[in-house]
Amino acid sequence: MKVLKANEAQYKKLNGFENLPYRLSFIKDANDNWIVGENVLKCDGFFKIMDKLKELEVIDYNPKKDE
């Protein structure tokens, strides 16, 4: 599965963005990366930040061992 990876600056700028009822929330993967699902690119609720979301790096999902 592919996910979007944010660097620290991107994370700080985008995490918590709200366009109710939508809210963008990143999580950490096993490599300590801030990630969010690619589905946000198809969500109209994030149209205001779509250009920033498209700048995020696409990587393979690496779940934590306890997941």
CHARMM internal coordinates of N, CA and C (Angstrom, degrees):
IC EDIT
DIST 1 N 1 CA 1.4444
DIST 1 CA 1 C 1.5343
ANGL 1 N 1 CA 1 C 108.20
DIST 1 C 2 N 1.3009
ANGL 1 CA 1 C 2 N 115.27
DIHE 1 N 1 CA 1 C 2 N 139.48
DIST 2 N 2 CA 1.4652
ANGL 1 C 2 N 2 CA 121.46
DIHE 1 CA 1 C 2 N 2 CA 178.69
DIST 2 CA 2 C 1.5307
ANGL 2 N 2 CA 2 C 109.86
DIHE 1 C 2 N 2 CA 2 C -95.60
DIST 2 C 3 N 1.3220
ANGL 2 CA 2 C 3 N 115.54
DIHE 2 N 2 CA 2 C 3 N 144.90
DIST 3 N 3 CA 1.4608
ANGL 2 C 3 N 3 CA 122.79
DIHE 2 CA 2 C 3 N 3 CA 176.74
DIST 3 CA 3 C 1.5254
ANGL 3 N 3 CA 3 C 108.58
DIHE 2 C 3 N 3 CA 3 C -136.09
DIST 3 C 4 N 1.3213
ANGL 3 CA 3 C 4 N 115.48
DIHE 3 N 3 CA 3 C 4 N 169.50
DIST 4 N 4 CA 1.4553
ANGL 3 C 4 N 4 CA 121.24
DIHE 3 CA 3 C 4 N 4 CA 177.60
DIST 4 CA 4 C 1.5151
ANGL 4 N 4 CA 4 C 109.13
DIHE 3 C 4 N 4 CA 4 C -102.92
DIST 4 C 5 N 1.3233
ANGL 4 CA 4 C 5 N 116.63
DIHE 4 N 4 CA 4 C 5 N 130.71
DIST 5 N 5 CA 1.4670
ANGL 4 C 5 N 5 CA 122.90
DIHE 4 CA 4 C 5 N 5 CA -178.44
DIST 5 CA 5 C 1.5247
ANGL 5 N 5 CA 5 C 109.49
DIHE 4 C 5 N 5 CA 5 C -106.85
DIST 5 C 6 N 1.3292
ANGL 5 CA 5 C 6 N 115.29
DIHE 5 N 5 CA 5 C 6 N 131.16
DIST 6 N 6 CA 1.4640
ANGL 5 C 6 N 6 CA 121.30
DIHE 5 CA 5 C 6 N 6 CA 177.16
DIST 6 CA 6 C 1.5198
ANGL 6 N 6 CA 6 C 109.79
DIHE 5 C 6 N 6 CA 6 C -108.26
DIST 6 C 7 N 1.3319
ANGL 6 CA 6 C 7 N 115.73
DIHE 6 N 6 CA 6 C 7 N 141.59
DIST 7 N 7 CA 1.4631
ANGL 6 C 7 N 7 CA 117.88
DIHE 6 CA 6 C 7 N 7 CA 170.40
DIST 7 CA 7 C 1.5345
ANGL 7 N 7 CA 7 C 107.10
DIHE 6 C 7 N 7 CA 7 C -79.20
DIST 7 C 8 N 1.2948
ANGL 7 CA 7 C 8 N 117.53
DIHE 7 N 7 CA 7 C 8 N 177.03
DIST 8 N 8 CA 1.4670
ANGL 7 C 8 N 8 CA 121.00
DIHE 7 CA 7 C 8 N 8 CA -174.70
DIST 8 CA 8 C 1.5328
ANGL 8 N 8 CA 8 C 111.98
DIHE 7 C 8 N 8 CA 8 C -59.92
DIST 8 C 9 N 1.3203
ANGL 8 CA 8 C 9 N 117.50
DIHE 8 N 8 CA 8 C 9 N -42.82
DIST 9 N 9 CA 1.4756
ANGL 8 C 9 N 9 CA 121.03
DIHE 8 CA 8 C 9 N 9 CA -179.44
DIST 9 CA 9 C 1.5301
ANGL 9 N 9 CA 9 C 111.14
DIHE 8 C 9 N 9 CA 9 C -65.38
DIST 9 C 10 N 1.3404
ANGL 9 CA 9 C 10 N 116.66
DIHE 9 N 9 CA 9 C 10 N -42.97
DIST 10 N 10 CA 1.4635
ANGL 9 C 10 N 10 CA 120.52
DIHE 9 CA 9 C 10 N 10 CA 178.49
DIST 10 CA 10 C 1.5251
ANGL 10 N 10 CA 10 C 110.27
DIHE 9 C 10 N 10 CA 10 C -64.32
DIST 10 C 11 N 1.3269
ANGL 10 CA 10 C 11 N 115.99
DIHE 10 N 10 CA 10 C 11 N -42.48
DIST 11 N 11 CA 1.4641
ANGL 10 C 11 N 11 CA 121.00
DIHE 10 CA 10 C 11 N 11 CA 178.45
DIST 11 CA 11 C 1.5339
ANGL 11 N 11 CA 11 C 110.66
DIHE 10 C 11 N 11 CA 11 C -57.78
DIST 11 C 12 N 1.3147
ANGL 11 CA 11 C 12 N 116.52
DIHE 11 N 11 CA 11 C 12 N -49.54
DIST 12 N 12 CA 1.4672
ANGL 11 C 12 N 12 CA 120.39
DIHE 11 CA 11 C 12 N 12 CA -178.06
DIST 12 CA 12 C 1.5294
ANGL 12 N 12 CA 12 C 111.97
DIHE 11 C 12 N 12 CA 12 C -62.53
DIST 12 C 13 N 1.3059
ANGL 12 CA 12 C 13 N 116.68
DIHE 12 N 12 CA 12 C 13 N -33.74
DIST 13 N 13 CA 1.4669
ANGL 12 C 13 N 13 CA 120.85
DIHE 12 CA 12 C 13 N 13 CA -178.78
DIST 13 CA 13 C 1.5285
ANGL 13 N 13 CA 13 C 112.28
DIHE 12 C 13 N 13 CA 13 C -77.64
DIST 13 C 14 N 1.3266
ANGL 13 CA 13 C 14 N 117.61
DIHE 13 N 13 CA 13 C 14 N -36.77
DIST 14 N 14 CA 1.4588
ANGL 13 C 14 N 14 CA 121.21
DIHE 13 CA 13 C 14 N 14 CA -171.49
DIST 14 CA 14 C 1.5225
ANGL 14 N 14 CA 14 C 115.59
DIHE 13 C 14 N 14 CA 14 C -100.46
DIST 14 C 15 N 1.3172
ANGL 14 CA 14 C 15 N 118.13
DIHE 14 N 14 CA 14 C 15 N -32.23
DIST 15 N 15 CA 1.4613
ANGL 14 C 15 N 15 CA 120.22
DIHE 14 CA 14 C 15 N 15 CA -174.86
DIST 15 CA 15 C 1.5279
ANGL 15 N 15 CA 15 C 110.65
DIHE 14 C 15 N 15 CA 15 C -61.23
DIST 15 C 16 N 1.3178
ANGL 15 CA 15 C 16 N 114.62
DIHE 15 N 15 CA 15 C 16 N 132.42
DIST 16 N 16 CA 1.4489
ANGL 15 C 16 N 16 CA 120.09
DIHE 15 CA 15 C 16 N 16 CA 179.10
DIST 16 CA 16 C 1.5196
ANGL 16 N 16 CA 16 C 114.47
DIHE 15 C 16 N 16 CA 16 C 89.08
DIST 16 C 17 N 1.3490
ANGL 16 CA 16 C 17 N 117.52
DIHE 16 N 16 CA 16 C 17 N -0.64
DIST 17 N 17 CA 1.4649
ANGL 16 C 17 N 17 CA 119.88
DIHE 16 CA 16 C 17 N 17 CA 177.29
DIST 17 CA 17 C 1.5198
ANGL 17 N 17 CA 17 C 108.71
DIHE 16 C 17 N 17 CA 17 C -55.42
DIST 17 C 18 N 1.3391
ANGL 17 CA 17 C 18 N 115.84
DIHE 17 N 17 CA 17 C 18 N 134.14
DIST 18 N 18 CA 1.4578
ANGL 17 C 18 N 18 CA 121.04
DIHE 17 CA 17 C 18 N 18 CA 179.60
DIST 18 CA 18 C 1.5136
ANGL 18 N 18 CA 18 C 111.62
DIHE 17 C 18 N 18 CA 18 C -125.40
DIST 18 C 19 N 1.2970
ANGL 18 CA 18 C 19 N 114.10
DIHE 18 N 18 CA 18 C 19 N 135.26
DIST 19 N 19 CA 1.4558
ANGL 18 C 19 N 19 CA 123.95
DIHE 18 CA 18 C 19 N 19 CA 168.01
DIST 19 CA 19 C 1.5275
ANGL 19 N 19 CA 19 C 102.99
DIHE 18 C 19 N 19 CA 19 C -141.09
DIST 19 C 20 N 1.3227
ANGL 19 CA 19 C 20 N 114.69
DIHE 19 N 19 CA 19 C 20 N 81.82
DIST 20 N 20 CA 1.4672
ANGL 19 C 20 N 20 CA 121.57
DIHE 19 CA 19 C 20 N 20 CA -168.36
DIST 20 CA 20 C 1.5219
ANGL 20 N 20 CA 20 C 111.87
DIHE 19 C 20 N 20 CA 20 C -47.90
DIST 20 C 21 N 1.3128
ANGL 20 CA 20 C 21 N 114.88
DIHE 20 N 20 CA 20 C 21 N 133.95
DIST 21 N 21 CA 1.4578
ANGL 20 C 21 N 21 CA 129.24
DIHE 20 CA 20 C 21 N 21 CA 12.81
DIST 21 CA 21 C 1.5291
ANGL 21 N 21 CA 21 C 114.39
DIHE 20 C 21 N 21 CA 21 C -91.73
DIST 21 C 22 N 1.3027
ANGL 21 CA 21 C 22 N 118.08
DIHE 21 N 21 CA 21 C 22 N 13.89
DIST 22 N 22 CA 1.4682
ANGL 21 C 22 N 22 CA 122.25
DIHE 21 CA 21 C 22 N 22 CA -176.09
DIST 22 CA 22 C 1.5274
ANGL 22 N 22 CA 22 C 111.35
DIHE 21 C 22 N 22 CA 22 C -93.20
DIST 22 C 23 N 1.3417
ANGL 22 CA 22 C 23 N 114.74
DIHE 22 N 22 CA 22 C 23 N 141.53
DIST 23 N 23 CA 1.4640
ANGL 22 C 23 N 23 CA 121.33
DIHE 22 CA 22 C 23 N 23 CA 177.21
DIST 23 CA 23 C 1.5233
ANGL 23 N 23 CA 23 C 108.02
DIHE 22 C 23 N 23 CA 23 C -142.48
DIST 23 C 24 N 1.3196
ANGL 23 CA 23 C 24 N 116.65
DIHE 23 N 23 CA 23 C 24 N 129.60
DIST 24 N 24 CA 1.4601
ANGL 23 C 24 N 24 CA 121.75
DIHE 23 CA 23 C 24 N 24 CA -179.77
DIST 24 CA 24 C 1.5254
ANGL 24 N 24 CA 24 C 109.35
DIHE 23 C 24 N 24 CA 24 C -89.20
DIST 24 C 25 N 1.3395
ANGL 24 CA 24 C 25 N 115.73
DIHE 24 N 24 CA 24 C 25 N 123.68
DIST 25 N 25 CA 1.4661
ANGL 24 C 25 N 25 CA 121.22
DIHE 24 CA 24 C 25 N 25 CA -179.67
DIST 25 CA 25 C 1.5240
ANGL 25 N 25 CA 25 C 109.67
DIHE 24 C 25 N 25 CA 25 C -134.82
DIST 25 C 26 N 1.3135
ANGL 25 CA 25 C 26 N 116.11
DIHE 25 N 25 CA 25 C 26 N 120.67
DIST 26 N 26 CA 1.4590
ANGL 25 C 26 N 26 CA 122.15
DIHE 25 CA 25 C 26 N 26 CA 176.62
DIST 26 CA 26 C 1.5224
ANGL 26 N 26 CA 26 C 109.63
DIHE 25 C 26 N 26 CA 26 C -87.27
DIST 26 C 27 N 1.3367
ANGL 26 CA 26 C 27 N 116.23
DIHE 26 N 26 CA 26 C 27 N 155.82
DIST 27 N 27 CA 1.4595
ANGL 26 C 27 N 27 CA 122.63
DIHE 26 CA 26 C 27 N 27 CA 172.21
DIST 27 CA 27 C 1.5211
ANGL 27 N 27 CA 27 C 107.61
DIHE 26 C 27 N 27 CA 27 C -128.49
DIST 27 C 28 N 1.3308
ANGL 27 CA 27 C 28 N 117.00
DIHE 27 N 27 CA 27 C 28 N 168.57
DIST 28 N 28 CA 1.4728
ANGL 27 C 28 N 28 CA 122.50
DIHE 27 CA 27 C 28 N 28 CA 176.66
DIST 28 CA 28 C 1.5187
ANGL 28 N 28 CA 28 C 109.45
DIHE 27 C 28 N 28 CA 28 C -96.38
DIST 28 C 29 N 1.3402
ANGL 28 CA 28 C 29 N 116.18
DIHE 28 N 28 CA 28 C 29 N 140.17
DIST 29 N 29 CA 1.4600
ANGL 28 C 29 N 29 CA 120.48
DIHE 28 CA 28 C 29 N 29 CA 173.91
DIST 29 CA 29 C 1.5248
ANGL 29 N 29 CA 29 C 109.54
DIHE 28 C 29 N 29 CA 29 C -97.14
DIST 29 C 30 N 1.3289
ANGL 29 CA 29 C 30 N 116.49
DIHE 29 N 29 CA 29 C 30 N -173.68
DIST 30 N 30 CA 1.4701
ANGL 29 C 30 N 30 CA 121.38
DIHE 29 CA 29 C 30 N 30 CA -177.43
DIST 30 CA 30 C 1.5238
ANGL 30 N 30 CA 30 C 112.64
DIHE 29 C 30 N 30 CA 30 C -64.45
DIST 30 C 31 N 1.3269
ANGL 30 CA 30 C 31 N 117.49
DIHE 30 N 30 CA 30 C 31 N -22.03
DIST 31 N 31 CA 1.4643
ANGL 30 C 31 N 31 CA 121.32
DIHE 30 CA 30 C 31 N 31 CA 179.09
DIST 31 CA 31 C 1.5231
ANGL 31 N 31 CA 31 C 112.56
DIHE 30 C 31 N 31 CA 31 C -95.02
DIST 31 C 32 N 1.3269
ANGL 31 CA 31 C 32 N 116.11
DIHE 31 N 31 CA 31 C 32 N 11.54
DIST 32 N 32 CA 1.4630
ANGL 31 C 32 N 32 CA 122.54
DIHE 31 CA 31 C 32 N 32 CA 179.34
DIST 32 CA 32 C 1.5363
ANGL 32 N 32 CA 32 C 112.82
DIHE 31 C 32 N 32 CA 32 C 68.00
DIST 32 C 33 N 1.3407
ANGL 32 CA 32 C 33 N 116.18
DIHE 32 N 32 CA 32 C 33 N 26.34
DIST 33 N 33 CA 1.4624
ANGL 32 C 33 N 33 CA 121.50
DIHE 32 CA 32 C 33 N 33 CA 176.29
DIST 33 CA 33 C 1.5224
ANGL 33 N 33 CA 33 C 110.27
DIHE 32 C 33 N 33 CA 33 C -89.80
DIST 33 C 34 N 1.3190
ANGL 33 CA 33 C 34 N 117.07
DIHE 33 N 33 CA 33 C 34 N 145.36
DIST 34 N 34 CA 1.4601
ANGL 33 C 34 N 34 CA 121.70
DIHE 33 CA 33 C 34 N 34 CA 170.97
DIST 34 CA 34 C 1.5240
ANGL 34 N 34 CA 34 C 107.34
DIHE 33 C 34 N 34 CA 34 C -81.05
DIST 34 C 35 N 1.3433
ANGL 34 CA 34 C 35 N 117.08
DIHE 34 N 34 CA 34 C 35 N 120.77
DIST 35 N 35 CA 1.4575
ANGL 34 C 35 N 35 CA 120.72
DIHE 34 CA 34 C 35 N 35 CA -176.34
DIST 35 CA 35 C 1.5216
ANGL 35 N 35 CA 35 C 111.68
DIHE 34 C 35 N 35 CA 35 C -131.34
DIST 35 C 36 N 1.3332
ANGL 35 CA 35 C 36 N 114.13
DIHE 35 N 35 CA 35 C 36 N 159.46
DIST 36 N 36 CA 1.4672
ANGL 35 C 36 N 36 CA 122.70
DIHE 35 CA 35 C 36 N 36 CA 173.86
DIST 36 CA 36 C 1.5243
ANGL 36 N 36 CA 36 C 106.53
DIHE 35 C 36 N 36 CA 36 C -148.44
DIST 36 C 37 N 1.3228
ANGL 36 CA 36 C 37 N 117.27
DIHE 36 N 36 CA 36 C 37 N 151.28
DIST 37 N 37 CA 1.4599
ANGL 36 C 37 N 37 CA 121.25
DIHE 36 CA 36 C 37 N 37 CA -178.90
DIST 37 CA 37 C 1.5191
ANGL 37 N 37 CA 37 C 113.19
DIHE 36 C 37 N 37 CA 37 C -66.27
DIST 37 C 38 N 1.3320
ANGL 37 CA 37 C 38 N 114.98
DIHE 37 N 37 CA 37 C 38 N 148.56
DIST 38 N 38 CA 1.4605
ANGL 37 C 38 N 38 CA 120.67
DIHE 37 CA 37 C 38 N 38 CA 179.10
DIST 38 CA 38 C 1.5273
ANGL 38 N 38 CA 38 C 112.90
DIHE 37 C 38 N 38 CA 38 C -63.13
DIST 38 C 39 N 1.3206
ANGL 38 CA 38 C 39 N 117.11
DIHE 38 N 38 CA 38 C 39 N -18.11
DIST 39 N 39 CA 1.4665
ANGL 38 C 39 N 39 CA 120.59
DIHE 38 CA 38 C 39 N 39 CA -178.43
DIST 39 CA 39 C 1.5260
ANGL 39 N 39 CA 39 C 112.60
DIHE 38 C 39 N 39 CA 39 C -59.95
DIST 39 C 40 N 1.3310
ANGL 39 CA 39 C 40 N 118.22
DIHE 39 N 39 CA 39 C 40 N -20.31
DIST 40 N 40 CA 1.4675
ANGL 39 C 40 N 40 CA 120.01
DIHE 39 CA 39 C 40 N 40 CA 178.53
DIST 40 CA 40 C 1.5255
ANGL 40 N 40 CA 40 C 111.20
DIHE 39 C 40 N 40 CA 40 C -63.42
DIST 40 C 41 N 1.3359
ANGL 40 CA 40 C 41 N 116.83
DIHE 40 N 40 CA 40 C 41 N -23.79
DIST 41 N 41 CA 1.4643
ANGL 40 C 41 N 41 CA 120.50
DIHE 40 CA 40 C 41 N 41 CA 179.46
DIST 41 CA 41 C 1.5263
ANGL 41 N 41 CA 41 C 112.09
DIHE 40 C 41 N 41 CA 41 C -71.75
DIST 41 C 42 N 1.3298
ANGL 41 CA 41 C 42 N 116.81
DIHE 41 N 41 CA 41 C 42 N -15.95
DIST 42 N 42 CA 1.4628
ANGL 41 C 42 N 42 CA 122.04
DIHE 41 CA 41 C 42 N 42 CA -179.82
DIST 42 CA 42 C 1.5241
ANGL 42 N 42 CA 42 C 112.38
DIHE 41 C 42 N 42 CA 42 C -104.98
DIST 42 C 43 N 1.3129
ANGL 42 CA 42 C 43 N 117.33
DIHE 42 N 42 CA 42 C 43 N 1.91
DIST 43 N 43 CA 1.4603
ANGL 42 C 43 N 43 CA 122.01
DIHE 42 CA 42 C 43 N 43 CA -175.08
DIST 43 CA 43 C 1.5276
ANGL 43 N 43 CA 43 C 110.89
DIHE 42 C 43 N 43 CA 43 C -95.60
DIST 43 C 44 N 1.3136
ANGL 43 CA 43 C 44 N 116.60
DIHE 43 N 43 CA 43 C 44 N 119.13
DIST 44 N 44 CA 1.4637
ANGL 43 C 44 N 44 CA 121.41
DIHE 43 CA 43 C 44 N 44 CA 179.30
DIST 44 CA 44 C 1.5318
ANGL 44 N 44 CA 44 C 112.46
DIHE 43 C 44 N 44 CA 44 C -61.62
DIST 44 C 45 N 1.3218
ANGL 44 CA 44 C 45 N 116.67
DIHE 44 N 44 CA 44 C 45 N -22.53
DIST 45 N 45 CA 1.4582
ANGL 44 C 45 N 45 CA 120.43
DIHE 44 CA 44 C 45 N 45 CA -179.26
DIST 45 CA 45 C 1.5189
ANGL 45 N 45 CA 45 C 114.24
DIHE 44 C 45 N 45 CA 45 C -65.45
DIST 45 C 46 N 1.3230
ANGL 45 CA 45 C 46 N 116.64
DIHE 45 N 45 CA 45 C 46 N -16.86
DIST 46 N 46 CA 1.4602
ANGL 45 C 46 N 46 CA 120.99
DIHE 45 CA 45 C 46 N 46 CA -178.76
DIST 46 CA 46 C 1.5279
ANGL 46 N 46 CA 46 C 112.79
DIHE 45 C 46 N 46 CA 46 C -108.63
DIST 46 C 47 N 1.3435
ANGL 46 CA 46 C 47 N 116.97
DIHE 46 N 46 CA 46 C 47 N 19.52
DIST 47 N 47 CA 1.4632
ANGL 46 C 47 N 47 CA 120.56
DIHE 46 CA 46 C 47 N 47 CA -176.63
DIST 47 CA 47 C 1.5243
ANGL 47 N 47 CA 47 C 112.63
DIHE 46 C 47 N 47 CA 47 C -59.13
DIST 47 C 48 N 1.3314
ANGL 47 CA 47 C 48 N 118.21
DIHE 47 N 47 CA 47 C 48 N -29.45
DIST 48 N 48 CA 1.4683
ANGL 47 C 48 N 48 CA 121.01
DIHE 47 CA 47 C 48 N 48 CA -178.12
DIST 48 CA 48 C 1.5270
ANGL 48 N 48 CA 48 C 112.49
DIHE 47 C 48 N 48 CA 48 C -68.87
DIST 48 C 49 N 1.3231
ANGL 48 CA 48 C 49 N 116.95
DIHE 48 N 48 CA 48 C 49 N -23.77
DIST 49 N 49 CA 1.4705
ANGL 48 C 49 N 49 CA 121.02
DIHE 48 CA 48 C 49 N 49 CA -178.84
DIST 49 CA 49 C 1.5283
ANGL 49 N 49 CA 49 C 112.02
DIHE 48 C 49 N 49 CA 49 C -118.22
DIST 49 C 50 N 1.3345
ANGL 49 CA 49 C 50 N 116.97
DIHE 49 N 49 CA 49 C 50 N 13.69
DIST 50 N 50 CA 1.4623
ANGL 49 C 50 N 50 CA 120.77
DIHE 49 CA 49 C 50 N 50 CA -174.80
DIST 50 CA 50 C 1.5241
ANGL 50 N 50 CA 50 C 112.26
DIHE 49 C 50 N 50 CA 50 C -57.20
DIST 50 C 51 N 1.3225
ANGL 50 CA 50 C 51 N 117.88
DIHE 50 N 50 CA 50 C 51 N -39.25
DIST 51 N 51 CA 1.4687
ANGL 50 C 51 N 51 CA 119.43
DIHE 50 CA 50 C 51 N 51 CA 179.54
DIST 51 CA 51 C 1.5187
ANGL 51 N 51 CA 51 C 111.30
DIHE 50 C 51 N 51 CA 51 C -61.65
DIST 51 C 52 N 1.3233
ANGL 51 CA 51 C 52 N 117.49
DIHE 51 N 51 CA 51 C 52 N -37.88
DIST 52 N 52 CA 1.4742
ANGL 51 C 52 N 52 CA 121.72
DIHE 51 CA 51 C 52 N 52 CA 178.41
DIST 52 CA 52 C 1.5323
ANGL 52 N 52 CA 52 C 111.10
DIHE 51 C 52 N 52 CA 52 C -71.26
DIST 52 C 53 N 1.3309
ANGL 52 CA 52 C 53 N 116.63
DIHE 52 N 52 CA 52 C 53 N -39.19
DIST 53 N 53 CA 1.4626
ANGL 52 C 53 N 53 CA 120.06
DIHE 52 CA 52 C 53 N 53 CA 178.48
DIST 53 CA 53 C 1.5273
ANGL 53 N 53 CA 53 C 111.21
DIHE 52 C 53 N 53 CA 53 C -63.51
DIST 53 C 54 N 1.3149
ANGL 53 CA 53 C 54 N 117.11
DIHE 53 N 53 CA 53 C 54 N -36.75
DIST 54 N 54 CA 1.4661
ANGL 53 C 54 N 54 CA 121.30
DIHE 53 CA 53 C 54 N 54 CA 179.95
DIST 54 CA 54 C 1.5187
ANGL 54 N 54 CA 54 C 112.21
DIHE 53 C 54 N 54 CA 54 C -69.48
DIST 54 C 55 N 1.3276
ANGL 54 CA 54 C 55 N 118.13
DIHE 54 N 54 CA 54 C 55 N -15.48
DIST 55 N 55 CA 1.4603
ANGL 54 C 55 N 55 CA 122.21
DIHE 54 CA 54 C 55 N 55 CA 176.95
DIST 55 CA 55 C 1.5315
ANGL 55 N 55 CA 55 C 112.61
DIHE 54 C 55 N 55 CA 55 C -82.20
DIST 55 C 56 N 1.3320
ANGL 55 CA 55 C 56 N 117.62
DIHE 55 N 55 CA 55 C 56 N -14.06
DIST 56 N 56 CA 1.4571
ANGL 55 C 56 N 56 CA 121.03
DIHE 55 CA 55 C 56 N 56 CA -178.63
DIST 56 CA 56 C 1.5257
ANGL 56 N 56 CA 56 C 110.58
DIHE 55 C 56 N 56 CA 56 C -69.06
DIST 56 C 57 N 1.3202
ANGL 56 CA 56 C 57 N 115.49
DIHE 56 N 56 CA 56 C 57 N 147.52
DIST 57 N 57 CA 1.4668
ANGL 56 C 57 N 57 CA 121.88
DIHE 56 CA 56 C 57 N 57 CA -179.25
DIST 57 CA 57 C 1.5227
ANGL 57 N 57 CA 57 C 110.34
DIHE 56 C 57 N 57 CA 57 C -76.47
DIST 57 C 58 N 1.3312
ANGL 57 CA 57 C 58 N 117.15
DIHE 57 N 57 CA 57 C 58 N 135.11
DIST 58 N 58 CA 1.4601
ANGL 57 C 58 N 58 CA 122.52
DIHE 57 CA 57 C 58 N 58 CA 175.60
DIST 58 CA 58 C 1.5244
ANGL 58 N 58 CA 58 C 108.02
DIHE 57 C 58 N 58 CA 58 C -88.67
DIST 58 C 59 N 1.3502
ANGL 58 CA 58 C 59 N 115.65
DIHE 58 N 58 CA 58 C 59 N 124.66
DIST 59 N 59 CA 1.4656
ANGL 58 C 59 N 59 CA 121.29
DIHE 58 CA 58 C 59 N 59 CA 179.49
DIST 59 CA 59 C 1.5293
ANGL 59 N 59 CA 59 C 109.29
DIHE 58 C 59 N 59 CA 59 C -134.01
DIST 59 C 60 N 1.3387
ANGL 59 CA 59 C 60 N 116.10
DIHE 59 N 59 CA 59 C 60 N 167.28
DIST 60 N 60 CA 1.4645
ANGL 59 C 60 N 60 CA 121.09
DIHE 59 CA 59 C 60 N 60 CA 173.09
DIST 60 CA 60 C 1.5267
ANGL 60 N 60 CA 60 C 108.78
DIHE 59 C 60 N 60 CA 60 C -78.22
DIST 60 C 61 N 1.3187
ANGL 60 CA 60 C 61 N 115.76
DIHE 60 N 60 CA 60 C 61 N 139.19
DIST 61 N 61 CA 1.4593
ANGL 60 C 61 N 61 CA 121.69
DIHE 60 CA 60 C 61 N 61 CA 178.68
DIST 61 CA 61 C 1.5224
ANGL 61 N 61 CA 61 C 110.11
DIHE 60 C 61 N 61 CA 61 C -67.92
DIST 61 C 62 N 1.3140
ANGL 61 CA 61 C 62 N 117.17
DIHE 61 N 61 CA 61 C 62 N 130.52
DIST 62 N 62 CA 1.4527
ANGL 61 C 62 N 62 CA 123.45
DIHE 61 CA 61 C 62 N 62 CA 177.93
DIST 62 CA 62 C 1.5298
ANGL 62 N 62 CA 62 C 107.27
DIHE 61 C 62 N 62 CA 62 C -124.23
DIST 62 C 63 N 1.3470
ANGL 62 CA 62 C 63 N 117.05
DIHE 62 N 62 CA 62 C 63 N 93.76
DIST 63 N 63 CA 1.4651
ANGL 62 C 63 N 63 CA 120.14
DIHE 62 CA 62 C 63 N 63 CA -175.85
DIST 63 CA 63 C 1.5163
ANGL 63 N 63 CA 63 C 112.49
DIHE 62 C 63 N 63 CA 63 C -67.85
DIST 63 C 64 N 1.3243
ANGL 63 CA 63 C 64 N 114.19
DIHE 63 N 63 CA 63 C 64 N 154.03
DIST 64 N 64 CA 1.4652
ANGL 63 C 64 N 64 CA 119.32
DIHE 63 CA 63 C 64 N 64 CA 173.11
DIST 64 CA 64 C 1.5181
ANGL 64 N 64 CA 64 C 107.77
DIHE 63 C 64 N 64 CA 64 C -68.20
DIST 64 C 65 N 1.3121
ANGL 64 CA 64 C 65 N 116.71
DIHE 64 N 64 CA 64 C 65 N 154.25
DIST 65 N 65 CA 1.4782
ANGL 64 C 65 N 65 CA 121.75
DIHE 64 CA 64 C 65 N 65 CA -175.38
DIST 65 CA 65 C 1.5234
ANGL 65 N 65 CA 65 C 112.68
DIHE 64 C 65 N 65 CA 65 C -59.75
DIST 65 C 66 N 1.3168
ANGL 65 CA 65 C 66 N 118.58
DIHE 65 N 65 CA 65 C 66 N -29.88
DIST 66 N 66 CA 1.4541
ANGL 65 C 66 N 66 CA 121.79
DIHE 65 CA 65 C 66 N 66 CA -177.40
DIST 66 CA 66 C 1.5231
ANGL 66 N 66 CA 66 C 113.20
DIHE 65 C 66 N 66 CA 66 C -83.85
DIST 66 C 67 N 1.3347
ANGL 66 CA 66 C 67 N 117.80
DIHE 66 N 66 CA 66 C 67 N 3.32
DIST 67 N 67 CA 1.4683
ANGL 66 C 67 N 67 CA 121.63
DIHE 66 CA 66 C 67 N 67 CA -179.11
DIST 67 CA 67 C 1.5139
ANGL 67 N 67 CA 67 C 111.06
DIHE 66 C 67 N 67 CA 67 C -100.79
END
COOR INIT
IC SEED 1 N 1 CA 1 C
IC BUILD
